[in-house]
Amino acid sequence: MKNWSGNVTFNPSVLVHPTSVEEIKAAVLAGERVRALGSSHSFNTIAASDDVLISFEHFPKDIEIDTVAKRVRVASGVRYGELAIALHSAGLALPNMGSLPHITVVGATSTGTHGSGLSNKNLSAAIVSIELITASGDDLTITGDELNAARVALGAIGVIHHLTLQAVDSFEVAQTIYLDLQFETLLLDFDAVMGSGYSVSAFSIWDDEVIDQLWVKSRVDLDTLPGDDLFGAQRASVKFHPLEVGSTESATEQLGSIGPWHERLPHFKLDFMPSFGDELQSEFFVDRKDAAAALAALHAIRAQIQPLLLVTELRTIGADEIWLSEAYGRDSVAIHFTWKPDFEGVSAFLPTLEKTLAPFKARPHWGKLFTAESFDFAELYPKFGEWITYRAGLDPDRKFINAQLGAWGI
Ligand SMILES: Cc1cc2nc3c(=O)[nH]c(=O)nc-3n(C[C@H](O)[C@H](O)[C@H](O)COP(=O)(O)OP(=O)(O)OC[C@H]3O[C@@H](n4cnc5c(N)ncnc54)[C@H](O)[C@@H]3O)c2cc1C
């Protein structure tokens, strides 16, 4: 068993496919060490287990929608794309989505997965209730203030069987791509450029002093649709993929065509291979007020970045109060790297990249590649110590801790 990228091999001694909550409980009680698996899109060994690994492939795909409260209760194993289709047909929407609809709701929220938007929070912020099996086999429901400790919990507080999310009314989005924005313009007016739509992504290969592609996703009901020129960048007249080598067929519709939220907010369509496939990824979050300085520091080492890089993506995430969210307490910019599939080369370079971003107190994406030794999570996350205590209260014998979490000081 490998992860989506193929860079991680899972070797559990027992692979369990529960079909009911009772079977999850039995698997949790039987195992000494237990981890749960989503769609295995993470690039590190966060989901790995050397003992029991729980897959949700055969678990019933419950999607229970309450149109009055605008809430949806969704089972582990359900992917964002599946949830989005059901919500949309009930006249509802999620406030935001990640770049791909293929990931599971539970796996994605467990690592703080995000989309973009100056005030759009990460996807975990929509959680209003978590139902999970704890280390002692109890079926626990978490709501209220405790959610901030549990919404991003890296699979370390128990095995989640259902989440309830707050939805919003359905909305339409137009996606337009702009080409060759001057890098200098982005640095001078970062918030204005990244705020030029409901959700904006900037793609660059750190070449020619330009941001190659600006993907602007505008809400038809809220935003003024942008014209032919945006901060000097020109509106594209043909469809693009973020990568020169990628197929535009897999990308969501562009050229300003209006469509439902779930067919425009992700970059990639559910029925196609997202991104490139043969790749690795890393991502680092810094305070948005440090965006220009952090990007200038990376620009200075771009000659070292470029040989390993397929593309960089910049996105923004609104501050939240989720203890382990990469955007905890600060409006953030996420600086993402889609790397070529050169694990040794990327691993050797990451400490240099991480040192460059250290003055900005960069927080790495929990589901992507980074060097454990480069980060002091107790310093980066003000609530880290409290979270460790909270987690230990639910799992004193460290049933849900694997080697990867141990290496991060958990
Ligand atoms: C092509 C590609 C594009 C991506 N785009 C984005 C993006 O736009 N934004 C972004 O932020 N990230 C992005 N990612 C990263 C991805 O969103 C995260 O790695 C996410 O966590 C993957 O979700 P998953 O369902 O595959 O979970 P997995 O990788 O399988 O697991 C992730 C974590 O969730 C835990 N988990 C899973 N199920 C349960 C459960 N039932 N109970 C308890 N814990 C559980 C696992 O133990 C693990 O700790 C991308 C990844 C890829 C491959």
Ligand as a Chemical Component Dictionary entry (heavy atoms), coordinates in Angstrom:
data_LIG
# 
_chem_comp.id                   LIG 
_chem_comp.type                 NON-POLYMER 
_chem_comp.pdbx_formal_charge   0 
_chem_comp.three_letter_code    LIG 
# 
loop_
_chem_comp_atom.comp_id 
_chem_comp_atom.atom_id 
_chem_comp_atom.alt_atom_id 
_chem_comp_atom.type_symbol 
_chem_comp_atom.charge 
_chem_comp_atom.model_Cartn_x 
_chem_comp_atom.model_Cartn_y 
_chem_comp_atom.model_Cartn_z 
_chem_comp_atom.pdbx_ordinal 
LIG C1  C1  C 0 -2.580  16.643 -5.427 1  
LIG C2  C2  C 0 -2.732  17.165 -4.026 2  
LIG C3  C3  C 0 -3.277  18.430 -3.833 3  
LIG C4  C4  C 0 -3.421  18.937 -2.543 4  
LIG N1  N1  N 0 -3.993  20.165 -2.396 5  
LIG C5  C5  C 0 -4.118  20.701 -1.161 6  
LIG C6  C6  C 0 -4.748  21.962 -0.965 7  
LIG O1  O1  O 0 -5.275  22.568 -1.886 8  
LIG N2  N2  N 0 -4.744  22.479 0.293  9  
LIG C7  C7  C 0 -4.184  21.832 1.347  10 
LIG O2  O2  O 0 -4.177  22.375 2.460  11 
LIG N3  N3  N 0 -3.649  20.585 1.212  12 
LIG C8  C8  C 0 -3.618  20.022 -0.009 13 
LIG N4  N4  N 0 -3.096  18.748 -0.155 14 
LIG C9  C9  C 0 -2.717  18.004 1.054  15 
LIG C10 C10 C 0 -3.923  17.201 1.565  16 
LIG O3  O3  O 0 -5.085  17.994 1.606  17 
LIG C11 C11 C 0 -3.686  16.692 2.993  18 
LIG O4  O4  O 0 -2.551  15.914 3.037  19 
LIG C12 C12 C 0 -4.909  15.903 3.526  20 
LIG O5  O5  O 0 -4.735  15.644 4.886  21 
LIG C13 C13 C 0 -5.131  14.614 2.754  22 
LIG O6  O6  O 0 -6.379  14.066 3.104  23 
LIG P1  P1  P 0 -6.594  12.484 3.027  24 
LIG O7  O7  O 0 -8.054  12.225 3.051  25 
LIG O8  O8  O 0 -5.825  11.920 1.909  26 
LIG O9  O9  O 0 -5.994  12.043 4.428  27 
LIG P2  P2  P 0 -4.733  11.097 4.749  28 
LIG O10 O10 O 0 -3.539  11.665 4.083  29 
LIG O11 O11 O 0 -5.074  9.685  4.466  30 
LIG O12 O12 O 0 -4.641  11.314 6.325  31 
LIG C14 C14 C 0 -4.350  12.575 6.852  32 
LIG C15 C15 C 0 -4.514  12.557 8.361  33 
LIG O13 O13 O 0 -5.892  12.351 8.696  34 
LIG C16 C16 C 0 -5.999  11.303 9.651  35 
LIG N5  N5  N 0 -7.290  10.640 9.461  36 
LIG C17 C17 C 0 -7.834  10.206 8.313  37 
LIG N6  N6  N 0 -9.036  9.638  8.574  38 
LIG C18 C18 C 0 -9.239  9.707  9.908  39 
LIG C19 C19 C 0 -10.274 9.284  10.802 40 
LIG N7  N7  N 0 -11.357 8.679  10.346 41 
LIG N8  N8  N 0 -10.121 9.515  12.118 42 
LIG C20 C20 C 0 -9.020  10.148 12.586 43 
LIG N9  N9  N 0 -8.019  10.559 11.808 44 
LIG C21 C21 C 0 -8.115  10.351 10.485 45 
LIG C22 C22 C 0 -4.823  10.391 9.322  46 
LIG O14 O14 O 0 -4.505  9.544  10.402 47 
LIG C23 C23 C 0 -3.741  11.432 9.061  48 
LIG O15 O15 O 0 -3.240  11.901 10.278 49 
LIG C24 C24 C 0 -2.976  18.187 -1.424 50 
LIG C25 C25 C 0 -2.451  16.897 -1.614 51 
LIG C26 C26 C 0 -2.350  16.389 -2.918 52 
LIG C27 C27 C 0 -1.822  15.003 -3.109 53 
# 
loop_
_chem_comp_bond.comp_id 
_chem_comp_bond.atom_id_1 
_chem_comp_bond.atom_id_2 
_chem_comp_bond.value_order 
_chem_comp_bond.pdbx_ordinal 
LIG C1  C2  SING 1  
LIG C2  C3  SING 2  
LIG C2  C26 DOUB 3  
LIG C3  C4  DOUB 4  
LIG C4  N1  SING 5  
LIG C4  C24 SING 6  
LIG N1  C5  DOUB 7  
LIG C5  C6  SING 8  
LIG C5  C8  SING 9  
LIG C6  O1  DOUB 10 
LIG C6  N2  SING 11 
LIG N2  C7  SING 12 
LIG C7  O2  DOUB 13 
LIG C7  N3  SING 14 
LIG N3  C8  DOUB 15 
LIG C8  N4  SING 16 
LIG N4  C9  SING 17 
LIG N4  C24 SING 18 
LIG C9  C10 SING 19 
LIG C10 O3  SING 20 
LIG C10 C11 SING 21 
LIG C11 O4  SING 22 
LIG C11 C12 SING 23 
LIG C12 O5  SING 24 
LIG C12 C13 SING 25 
LIG C13 O6  SING 26 
LIG O6  P1  SING 27 
LIG P1  O7  DOUB 28 
LIG P1  O8  SING 29 
LIG P1  O9  SING 30 
LIG O9  P2  SING 31 
LIG P2  O10 DOUB 32 
LIG P2  O11 SING 33 
LIG P2  O12 SING 34 
LIG O12 C14 SING 35 
LIG C14 C15 SING 36 
LIG C15 O13 SING 37 
LIG C15 C23 SING 38 
LIG O13 C16 SING 39 
LIG C16 N5  SING 40 
LIG C16 C22 SING 41 
LIG N5  C17 SING 42 
LIG N5  C21 SING 43 
LIG C17 N6  DOUB 44 
LIG N6  C18 SING 45 
LIG C18 C19 SING 46 
LIG C18 C21 DOUB 47 
LIG C19 N7  SING 48 
LIG C19 N8  DOUB 49 
LIG N8  C20 SING 50 
LIG C20 N9  DOUB 51 
LIG N9  C21 SING 52 
LIG C22 O14 SING 53 
LIG C22 C23 SING 54 
LIG C23 O15 SING 55 
LIG C24 C25 DOUB 56 
LIG C25 C26 SING 57 
LIG C26 C27 SING 58 
# 
